[in-house]
């Protein structure tokens, strides 16, 4: 449902916890294509490139899960 403030809640949460995390990734989940495009975009950030992350969604998601263990 539009107009209920979901985005504002997500933004406020991200703002309040930003000092607890090294990264905050925004994934457009409008549809499968936008999810894939968002994950591909994450694979192009310097930190992901330095870690040799492939552009595949699986590789990006795996890399993100590994970040939480560091």
PDB file of N, CA, C and O in Angstrom:
ATOM      1  N   UNK A   1       0.837  -1.180   0.000  1.00  0.00           N
ATOM      2  CA  UNK A   1       0.000   0.000   0.000  1.00  0.00           C
ATOM      3  C   UNK A   1       0.879   1.240   0.000  1.00  0.00           C
ATOM      4  O   UNK A   1       1.800   1.368   0.806  1.00  0.00           O
ATOM      5  N   UNK A   2       0.582   2.136  -0.905  1.00  0.00           N
ATOM      6  CA  UNK A   2       1.352   3.367  -1.000  1.00  0.00           C
ATOM      7  C   UNK A   2       0.902   4.400   0.016  1.00  0.00           C
ATOM      8  O   UNK A   2      -0.242   4.392   0.469  1.00  0.00           O
ATOM      9  N   UNK A   3       1.822   5.288   0.366  1.00  0.00           N
ATOM     10  CA  UNK A   3       1.486   6.411   1.227  1.00  0.00           C
ATOM     11  C   UNK A   3       1.386   6.110   2.704  1.00  0.00           C
ATOM     12  O   UNK A   3       0.857   6.918   3.467  1.00  0.00           O
ATOM     13  N   UNK A   4       1.887   4.951   3.123  1.00  0.00           N
ATOM     14  CA  UNK A   4       1.786   4.589   4.538  1.00  0.00           C
ATOM     15  C   UNK A   4       3.049   4.946   5.335  1.00  0.00           C
ATOM     16  O   UNK A   4       3.075   4.807   6.557  1.00  0.00           O
ATOM     17  N   UNK A   5       4.097   5.406   4.633  1.00  0.00           N
ATOM     18  CA  UNK A   5       5.314   5.811   5.320  1.00  0.00           C
ATOM     19  C   UNK A   5       6.377   4.741   5.438  1.00  0.00           C
ATOM     20  O   UNK A   5       7.299   4.871   6.244  1.00  0.00           O
ATOM     21  N   UNK A   6       6.265   3.672   4.636  1.00  0.00           N
ATOM     22  CA  UNK A   6       7.245   2.588   4.717  1.00  0.00           C
ATOM     23  C   UNK A   6       8.652   3.083   4.403  1.00  0.00           C
ATOM     24  O   UNK A   6       9.606   2.721   5.092  1.00  0.00           O
ATOM     25  N   UNK A   7       8.782   3.895   3.383  1.00  0.00           N
ATOM     26  CA  UNK A   7      10.095   4.424   3.009  1.00  0.00           C
ATOM     27  C   UNK A   7      10.662   5.298   4.108  1.00  0.00           C
ATOM     28  O   UNK A   7      11.854   5.223   4.408  1.00  0.00           O
ATOM     29  N   UNK A   8       9.825   6.128   4.715  1.00  0.00           N
ATOM     30  CA  UNK A   8      10.295   6.994   5.788  1.00  0.00           C
ATOM     31  C   UNK A   8      10.768   6.189   6.992  1.00  0.00           C
ATOM     32  O   UNK A   8      11.745   6.560   7.643  1.00  0.00           O
ATOM     33  N   UNK A   9      10.087   5.100   7.288  1.00  0.00           N
ATOM     34  CA  UNK A   9      10.515   4.229   8.391  1.00  0.00           C
ATOM     35  C   UNK A   9      11.867   3.603   8.064  1.00  0.00           C
ATOM     36  O   UNK A   9      12.758   3.561   8.912  1.00  0.00           O
ATOM     37  N   UNK A  10      12.017   3.118   6.837  1.00  0.00           N
ATOM     38  CA  UNK A  10      13.290   2.505   6.434  1.00  0.00           C
ATOM     39  C   UNK A  10      14.421   3.525   6.481  1.00  0.00           C
ATOM     40  O   UNK A  10      15.518   3.206   6.941  1.00  0.00           O
ATOM     41  N   UNK A  11      14.176   4.739   6.014  1.00  0.00           N
ATOM     42  CA  UNK A  11      15.203   5.785   6.048  1.00  0.00           C
ATOM     43  C   UNK A  11      15.586   6.144   7.478  1.00  0.00           C
ATOM     44  O   UNK A  11      16.767   6.305   7.785  1.00  0.00           O
ATOM     45  N   UNK A  12      14.603   6.268   8.340  1.00  0.00           N
ATOM     46  CA  UNK A  12      14.876   6.599   9.738  1.00  0.00           C
ATOM     47  C   UNK A  12      15.683   5.483  10.407  1.00  0.00           C
ATOM     48  O   UNK A  12      16.628   5.759  11.146  1.00  0.00           O
ATOM     49  N   UNK A  13      15.317   4.241  10.152  1.00  0.00           N
ATOM     50  CA  UNK A  13      16.050   3.115  10.705  1.00  0.00           C
ATOM     51  C   UNK A  13      17.500   3.129  10.224  1.00  0.00           C
ATOM     52  O   UNK A  13      18.423   2.989  11.027  1.00  0.00           O
ATOM     53  N   UNK A  14      17.702   3.296   8.918  1.00  0.00           N
ATOM     54  CA  UNK A  14      19.052   3.315   8.362  1.00  0.00           C
ATOM     55  C   UNK A  14      19.874   4.443   8.968  1.00  0.00           C
ATOM     56  O   UNK A  14      21.060   4.270   9.250  1.00  0.00           O
ATOM     57  N   UNK A  15      19.256   5.583   9.167  1.00  0.00           N
ATOM     58  CA  UNK A  15      19.946   6.721   9.774  1.00  0.00           C
ATOM     59  C   UNK A  15      20.366   6.408  11.211  1.00  0.00           C
ATOM     60  O   UNK A  15      21.481   6.731  11.621  1.00  0.00           O
ATOM     61  N   UNK A  16      19.485   5.791  11.955  1.00  0.00           N
ATOM     62  CA  UNK A  16      19.755   5.522  13.369  1.00  0.00           C
ATOM     63  C   UNK A  16      20.781   4.418  13.597  1.00  0.00           C
ATOM     64  O   UNK A  16      21.469   4.430  14.618  1.00  0.00           O
ATOM     65  N   UNK A  17      20.901   3.472  12.684  1.00  0.00           N
ATOM     66  CA  UNK A  17      21.850   2.374  12.876  1.00  0.00           C
ATOM     67  C   UNK A  17      23.087   2.502  11.994  1.00  0.00           C
ATOM     68  O   UNK A  17      23.932   1.607  11.994  1.00  0.00           O
ATOM     69  N   UNK A  18      23.209   3.577  11.255  1.00  0.00           N
ATOM     70  CA  UNK A  18      24.308   3.700  10.292  1.00  0.00           C
ATOM     71  C   UNK A  18      25.683   3.601  10.940  1.00  0.00           C
ATOM     72  O   UNK A  18      26.630   3.147  10.299  1.00  0.00           O
ATOM     73  N   UNK A  19      25.810   4.014  12.190  1.00  0.00           N
ATOM     74  CA  UNK A  19      27.120   3.934  12.845  1.00  0.00           C
ATOM     75  C   UNK A  19      27.462   2.505  13.285  1.00  0.00           C
ATOM     76  O   UNK A  19      28.593   2.244  13.696  1.00  0.00           O
ATOM     77  N   UNK A  20      26.515   1.595  13.206  1.00  0.00           N
ATOM     78  CA  UNK A  20      26.743   0.210  13.609  1.00  0.00           C
ATOM     79  C   UNK A  20      27.166  -0.687  12.441  1.00  0.00           C
ATOM     80  O   UNK A  20      27.578  -1.828  12.648  1.00  0.00           O
ATOM     81  N   UNK A  21      27.065  -0.170  11.230  1.00  0.00           N
ATOM     82  CA  UNK A  21      27.344  -0.971  10.048  1.00  0.00           C
ATOM     83  C   UNK A  21      28.318  -0.239   9.127  1.00  0.00           C
ATOM     84  O   UNK A  21      28.295   0.988   9.023  1.00  0.00           O
ATOM     85  N   UNK A  22      29.165  -1.010   8.469  1.00  0.00           N
ATOM     86  CA  UNK A  22      30.114  -0.419   7.527  1.00  0.00           C
ATOM     87  C   UNK A  22      29.413  -0.016   6.229  1.00  0.00           C
ATOM     88  O   UNK A  22      29.818   0.944   5.573  1.00  0.00           O
ATOM     89  N   UNK A  23      28.364  -0.748   5.863  1.00  0.00           N
ATOM     90  CA  UNK A  23      27.663  -0.489   4.603  1.00  0.00           C
ATOM     91  C   UNK A  23      26.164  -0.569   4.815  1.00  0.00           C
ATOM     92  O   UNK A  23      25.679  -1.326   5.657  1.00  0.00           O
ATOM     93  N   UNK A  24      25.448   0.210   4.051  1.00  0.00           N
ATOM     94  CA  UNK A  24      23.995   0.075   3.945  1.00  0.00           C
ATOM     95  C   UNK A  24      23.690   0.035   2.455  1.00  0.00           C
ATOM     96  O   UNK A  24      23.970   0.993   1.734  1.00  0.00           O
ATOM     97  N   UNK A  25      23.122  -1.061   1.997  1.00  0.00           N
ATOM     98  CA  UNK A  25      22.820  -1.230   0.584  1.00  0.00           C
ATOM     99  C   UNK A  25      21.316  -1.053   0.366  1.00  0.00           C
ATOM    100  O   UNK A  25      20.499  -1.584   1.117  1.00  0.00           O
ATOM    101  N   UNK A  26      20.976  -0.306  -0.663  1.00  0.00           N
ATOM    102  CA  UNK A  26      19.574  -0.103  -1.039  1.00  0.00           C
ATOM    103  C   UNK A  26      19.302  -0.932  -2.277  1.00  0.00           C
ATOM    104  O   UNK A  26      19.970  -0.775  -3.299  1.00  0.00           O
ATOM    105  N   UNK A  27      18.317  -1.817  -2.187  1.00  0.00           N
ATOM    106  CA  UNK A  27      17.942  -2.680  -3.300  1.00  0.00           C
ATOM    107  C   UNK A  27      16.507  -2.344  -3.689  1.00  0.00           C
ATOM    108  O   UNK A  27      15.588  -2.436  -2.875  1.00  0.00           O
ATOM    109  N   UNK A  28      16.335  -1.953  -4.955  1.00  0.00           N
ATOM    110  CA  UNK A  28      15.000  -1.667  -5.476  1.00  0.00           C
ATOM    111  C   UNK A  28      14.296  -2.990  -5.725  1.00  0.00           C
ATOM    112  O   UNK A  28      14.662  -3.724  -6.642  1.00  0.00           O
ATOM    113  N   UNK A  29      13.299  -3.298  -4.925  1.00  0.00           N
ATOM    114  CA  UNK A  29      12.594  -4.574  -5.027  1.00  0.00           C
ATOM    115  C   UNK A  29      11.259  -4.445  -5.745  1.00  0.00           C
ATOM    116  O   UNK A  29      10.327  -5.204  -5.480  1.00  0.00           O
ATOM    117  N   UNK A  30      11.174  -3.479  -6.655  1.00  0.00           N
ATOM    118  CA  UNK A  30       9.942  -3.304  -7.420  1.00  0.00           C
ATOM    119  C   UNK A  30       9.582  -4.558  -8.194  1.00  0.00           C
ATOM    120  O   UNK A  30       8.421  -4.965  -8.232  1.00  0.00           O
ATOM    121  N   UNK A  31      10.582  -5.165  -8.810  1.00  0.00           N
ATOM    122  CA  UNK A  31      10.374  -6.419  -9.532  1.00  0.00           C
ATOM    123  C   UNK A  31      11.718  -7.139  -9.651  1.00  0.00           C
ATOM    124  O   UNK A  31      12.741  -6.630  -9.192  1.00  0.00           O
ATOM    125  N   UNK A  32      11.714  -8.300 -10.255  1.00  0.00           N
ATOM    126  CA  UNK A  32      12.940  -9.100 -10.329  1.00  0.00           C
ATOM    127  C   UNK A  32      14.052  -8.365 -11.087  1.00  0.00           C
ATOM    128  O   UNK A  32      15.219  -8.435 -10.702  1.00  0.00           O
ATOM    129  N   UNK A  33      13.691  -7.671 -12.150  1.00  0.00           N
ATOM    130  CA  UNK A  33      14.702  -6.955 -12.936  1.00  0.00           C
ATOM    131  C   UNK A  33      15.388  -5.855 -12.127  1.00  0.00           C
ATOM    132  O   UNK A  33      16.600  -5.669 -12.235  1.00  0.00           O
ATOM    133  N   UNK A  34      14.613  -5.125 -11.316  1.00  0.00           N
ATOM    134  CA  UNK A  34      15.223  -4.055 -10.528  1.00  0.00           C
ATOM    135  C   UNK A  34      16.065  -4.616  -9.388  1.00  0.00           C
ATOM    136  O   UNK A  34      17.064  -4.012  -8.998  1.00  0.00           O
ATOM    137  N   UNK A  35      15.669  -5.761  -8.857  1.00  0.00           N
ATOM    138  CA  UNK A  35      16.491  -6.413  -7.829  1.00  0.00           C
ATOM    139  C   UNK A  35      17.835  -6.811  -8.434  1.00  0.00           C
ATOM    140  O   UNK A  35      18.887  -6.538  -7.856  1.00  0.00           O
ATOM    141  N   UNK A  36      17.795  -7.452  -9.595  1.00  0.00           N
ATOM    142  CA  UNK A  36      19.025  -7.881 -10.252  1.00  0.00           C
ATOM    143  C   UNK A  36      19.911  -6.690 -10.604  1.00  0.00           C
ATOM    144  O   UNK A  36      21.131  -6.757 -10.453  1.00  0.00           O
ATOM    145  N   UNK A  37      19.306  -5.608 -11.069  1.00  0.00           N
ATOM    146  CA  UNK A  37      20.075  -4.404 -11.408  1.00  0.00           C
ATOM    147  C   UNK A  37      20.718  -3.809 -10.154  1.00  0.00           C
ATOM    148  O   UNK A  37      21.867  -3.370 -10.199  1.00  0.00           O
ATOM    149  N   UNK A  38      19.996  -3.793  -9.049  1.00  0.00           N
ATOM    150  CA  UNK A  38      20.547  -3.266  -7.799  1.00  0.00           C
ATOM    151  C   UNK A  38      21.730  -4.103  -7.323  1.00  0.00           C
ATOM    152  O   UNK A  38      22.753  -3.559  -6.907  1.00  0.00           O
ATOM    153  N   UNK A  39      21.588  -5.428  -7.386  1.00  0.00           N
ATOM    154  CA  UNK A  39      22.676  -6.297  -6.960  1.00  0.00           C
ATOM    155  C   UNK A  39      23.882  -6.158  -7.881  1.00  0.00           C
ATOM    156  O   UNK A  39      25.023  -6.193  -7.420  1.00  0.00           O
ATOM    157  N   UNK A  40      23.638  -6.000  -9.175  1.00  0.00           N
ATOM    158  CA  UNK A  40      24.734  -5.776 -10.114  1.00  0.00           C
ATOM    159  C   UNK A  40      25.440  -4.465  -9.780  1.00  0.00           C
ATOM    160  O   UNK A  40      26.666  -4.382  -9.855  1.00  0.00           O
ATOM    161  N   UNK A  41      24.673  -3.443  -9.413  1.00  0.00           N
ATOM    162  CA  UNK A  41      25.263  -2.172  -9.021  1.00  0.00           C
ATOM    163  C   UNK A  41      26.138  -2.305  -7.787  1.00  0.00           C
ATOM    164  O   UNK A  41      27.195  -1.681  -7.702  1.00  0.00           O
ATOM    165  N   UNK A  42      25.706  -3.110  -6.839  1.00  0.00           N
ATOM    166  CA  UNK A  42      26.507  -3.343  -5.630  1.00  0.00           C
ATOM    167  C   UNK A  42      27.824  -4.008  -6.003  1.00  0.00           C
ATOM    168  O   UNK A  42      28.857  -3.712  -5.402  1.00  0.00           O
ATOM    169  N   UNK A  43      27.801  -4.896  -6.977  1.00  0.00           N
ATOM    170  CA  UNK A  43      29.030  -5.593  -7.378  1.00  0.00           C
ATOM    171  C   UNK A  43      30.055  -4.643  -7.982  1.00  0.00           C
ATOM    172  O   UNK A  43      31.229  -4.996  -8.095  1.00  0.00           O
ATOM    173  N   UNK A  44      29.630  -3.446  -8.371  1.00  0.00           N
ATOM    174  CA  UNK A  44      30.553  -2.511  -9.011  1.00  0.00           C
ATOM    175  C   UNK A  44      31.186  -1.511  -8.043  1.00  0.00           C
ATOM    176  O   UNK A  44      32.000  -0.688  -8.462  1.00  0.00           O
ATOM    177  N   UNK A  45      30.828  -1.567  -6.754  1.00  0.00           N
ATOM    178  CA  UNK A  45      31.459  -0.633  -5.818  1.00  0.00           C
ATOM    179  C   UNK A  45      32.904  -1.088  -5.579  1.00  0.00           C
ATOM    180  O   UNK A  45      33.190  -2.282  -5.671  1.00  0.00           O
ATOM    181  N   UNK A  46      33.803  -0.172  -5.278  1.00  0.00           N
ATOM    182  CA  UNK A  46      35.226  -0.534  -5.144  1.00  0.00           C
ATOM    183  C   UNK A  46      35.503  -1.678  -4.176  1.00  0.00           C
ATOM    184  O   UNK A  46      36.350  -2.527  -4.457  1.00  0.00           O
ATOM    185  N   UNK A  47      34.814  -1.718  -3.050  1.00  0.00           N
ATOM    186  CA  UNK A  47      35.052  -2.768  -2.068  1.00  0.00           C
ATOM    187  C   UNK A  47      34.713  -4.150  -2.635  1.00  0.00           C
ATOM    188  O   UNK A  47      35.415  -5.126  -2.370  1.00  0.00           O
ATOM    189  N   UNK A  48      33.646  -4.222  -3.408  1.00  0.00           N
ATOM    190  CA  UNK A  48      33.264  -5.500  -4.023  1.00  0.00           C
ATOM    191  C   UNK A  48      34.255  -5.876  -5.114  1.00  0.00           C
ATOM    192  O   UNK A  48      34.631  -7.041  -5.248  1.00  0.00           O
ATOM    193  N   UNK A  49      34.675  -4.890  -5.890  1.00  0.00           N
ATOM    194  CA  UNK A  49      35.661  -5.173  -6.935  1.00  0.00           C
ATOM    195  C   UNK A  49      36.966  -5.653  -6.316  1.00  0.00           C
ATOM    196  O   UNK A  49      37.587  -6.589  -6.820  1.00  0.00           O
ATOM    197  N   UNK A  50      37.386  -5.016  -5.222  1.00  0.00           N
ATOM    198  CA  UNK A  50      38.616  -5.440  -4.539  1.00  0.00           C
ATOM    199  C   UNK A  50      38.508  -6.866  -4.027  1.00  0.00           C
ATOM    200  O   UNK A  50      39.512  -7.573  -3.933  1.00  0.00           O
ATOM    201  N   UNK A  51      37.300  -7.291  -3.697  1.00  0.00           N
ATOM    202  CA  UNK A  51      37.074  -8.651  -3.215  1.00  0.00           C
ATOM    203  C   UNK A  51      36.790  -9.618  -4.367  1.00  0.00           C
ATOM    204  O   UNK A  51      36.477 -10.787  -4.140  1.00  0.00           O
ATOM    205  N   UNK A  52      36.900  -9.124  -5.600  1.00  0.00           N
ATOM    206  CA  UNK A  52      36.670  -9.933  -6.809  1.00  0.00           C
ATOM    207  C   UNK A  52      35.282 -10.556  -6.844  1.00  0.00           C
ATOM    208  O   UNK A  52      35.123 -11.722  -7.202  1.00  0.00           O
ATOM    209  N   UNK A  53      34.279  -9.766  -6.467  1.00  0.00           N
ATOM    210  CA  UNK A  53      32.895 -10.247  -6.468  1.00  0.00           C
ATOM    211  C   UNK A  53      32.367 -10.254  -7.902  1.00  0.00           C
ATOM    212  O   UNK A  53      32.444  -9.245  -8.603  1.00  0.00           O
ATOM    213  N   UNK A  54      31.833 -11.393  -8.330  1.00  0.00           N
ATOM    214  CA  UNK A  54      31.199 -11.487  -9.648  1.00  0.00           C
ATOM    215  C   UNK A  54      29.932 -10.641  -9.673  1.00  0.00           C
ATOM    216  O   UNK A  54      29.441 -10.204  -8.633  1.00  0.00           O
ATOM    217  N   UNK A  55      29.414 -10.416 -10.875  1.00  0.00           N
ATOM    218  CA  UNK A  55      28.175  -9.650 -11.019  1.00  0.00           C
ATOM    219  C   UNK A  55      26.931 -10.493 -10.783  1.00  0.00           C
ATOM    220  O   UNK A  55      25.817  -9.977 -10.866  1.00  0.00           O
ATOM    221  N   UNK A  56      27.097 -11.772 -10.493  1.00  0.00           N
ATOM    222  CA  UNK A  56      25.920 -12.622 -10.305  1.00  0.00           C
ATOM    223  C   UNK A  56      25.241 -12.281  -8.977  1.00  0.00           C
ATOM    224  O   UNK A  56      25.917 -11.938  -8.007  1.00  0.00           O
ATOM    225  N   UNK A  57      23.925 -12.371  -8.928  1.00  0.00           N
ATOM    226  CA  UNK A  57      23.220 -12.086  -7.681  1.00  0.00           C
ATOM    227  C   UNK A  57      23.706 -12.958  -6.522  1.00  0.00           C
ATOM    228  O   UNK A  57      23.823 -12.490  -5.389  1.00  0.00           O
ATOM    229  N   UNK A  58      23.984 -14.215  -6.812  1.00  0.00           N
ATOM    230  CA  UNK A  58      24.435 -15.130  -5.771  1.00  0.00           C
ATOM    231  C   UNK A  58      25.773 -14.682  -5.180  1.00  0.00           C
ATOM    232  O   UNK A  58      25.968 -14.725  -3.965  1.00  0.00           O
ATOM    233  N   UNK A  59      26.687 -14.253  -6.042  1.00  0.00           N
ATOM    234  CA  UNK A  59      28.002 -13.807  -5.576  1.00  0.00           C
ATOM    235  C   UNK A  59      27.887 -12.548  -4.723  1.00  0.00           C
ATOM    236  O   UNK A  59      28.564 -12.416  -3.703  1.00  0.00           O
ATOM    237  N   UNK A  60      27.030 -11.630  -5.142  1.00  0.00           N
ATOM    238  CA  UNK A  60      26.850 -10.387  -4.382  1.00  0.00           C
ATOM    239  C   UNK A  60      26.230 -10.689  -3.023  1.00  0.00           C
ATOM    240  O   UNK A  60      26.689 -10.169  -2.006  1.00  0.00           O
ATOM    241  N   UNK A  61      25.204 -11.516  -2.994  1.00  0.00           N
ATOM    242  CA  UNK A  61      24.558 -11.849  -1.724  1.00  0.00           C
ATOM    243  C   UNK A  61      25.512 -12.596  -0.796  1.00  0.00           C
ATOM    244  O   UNK A  61      25.504 -12.372   0.415  1.00  0.00           O
ATOM    245  N   UNK A  62      26.326 -13.475  -1.352  1.00  0.00           N
ATOM    246  CA  UNK A  62      27.312 -14.183  -0.538  1.00  0.00           C
ATOM    247  C   UNK A  62      28.309 -13.196   0.060  1.00  0.00           C
ATOM    248  O   UNK A  62      28.631 -13.279   1.245  1.00  0.00           O
ATOM    249  N   UNK A  63      28.800 -12.258  -0.758  1.00  0.00           N
ATOM    250  CA  UNK A  63      29.749 -11.255  -0.287  1.00  0.00           C
ATOM    251  C   UNK A  63      29.136 -10.428   0.842  1.00  0.00           C
ATOM    252  O   UNK A  63      29.797 -10.153   1.843  1.00  0.00           O
ATOM    253  N   UNK A  64      27.874 -10.033   0.680  1.00  0.00           N
ATOM    254  CA  UNK A  64      27.205  -9.254   1.722  1.00  0.00           C
ATOM    255  C   UNK A  64      27.124 -10.056   3.022  1.00  0.00           C
ATOM    256  O   UNK A  64      27.354  -9.503   4.097  1.00  0.00           O
ATOM    257  N   UNK A  65      26.804 -11.339   2.941  1.00  0.00           N
ATOM    258  CA  UNK A  65      26.728 -12.140   4.171  1.00  0.00           C
ATOM    259  C   UNK A  65      28.096 -12.274   4.821  1.00  0.00           C
ATOM    260  O   UNK A  65      28.197 -12.324   6.047  1.00  0.00           O
ATOM    261  N   UNK A  66      29.139 -12.333   4.022  1.00  0.00           N
ATOM    262  CA  UNK A  66      30.497 -12.412   4.581  1.00  0.00           C
ATOM    263  C   UNK A  66      30.877 -11.118   5.283  1.00  0.00           C
ATOM    264  O   UNK A  66      31.640 -11.154   6.249  1.00  0.00           O
ATOM    265  N   UNK A  67      30.373  -9.987   4.834  1.00  0.00           N
ATOM    266  CA  UNK A  67      30.661  -8.704   5.468  1.00  0.00           C
ATOM    267  C   UNK A  67      30.178  -8.698   6.910  1.00  0.00           C
ATOM    268  O   UNK A  67      30.826  -8.116   7.780  1.00  0.00           O
ATOM    269  N   UNK A  68      29.054  -9.336   7.168  1.00  0.00           N
ATOM    270  CA  UNK A  68      28.488  -9.318   8.511  1.00  0.00           C
ATOM    271  C   UNK A  68      29.312 -10.165   9.485  1.00  0.00           C
ATOM    272  O   UNK A  68      29.141 -10.052  10.699  1.00  0.00           O
ATOM    273  N   UNK A  69      30.199 -11.007   8.964  1.00  0.00           N
ATOM    274  CA  UNK A  69      31.013 -11.868   9.806  1.00  0.00           C
ATOM    275  C   UNK A  69      32.374 -11.252  10.117  1.00  0.00           C
ATOM    276  O   UNK A  69      33.119 -11.770  10.949  1.00  0.00           O
ATOM    277  N   UNK A  70      32.696 -10.145   9.445  1.00  0.00           N
ATOM    278  CA  UNK A  70      34.004  -9.496   9.643  1.00  0.00           C
ATOM    279  C   UNK A  70      34.046  -8.700  10.923  1.00  0.00           C
ATOM    280  O   UNK A  70      35.070  -8.094  11.240  1.00  0.00           O
TER     281      UNK A  70
END
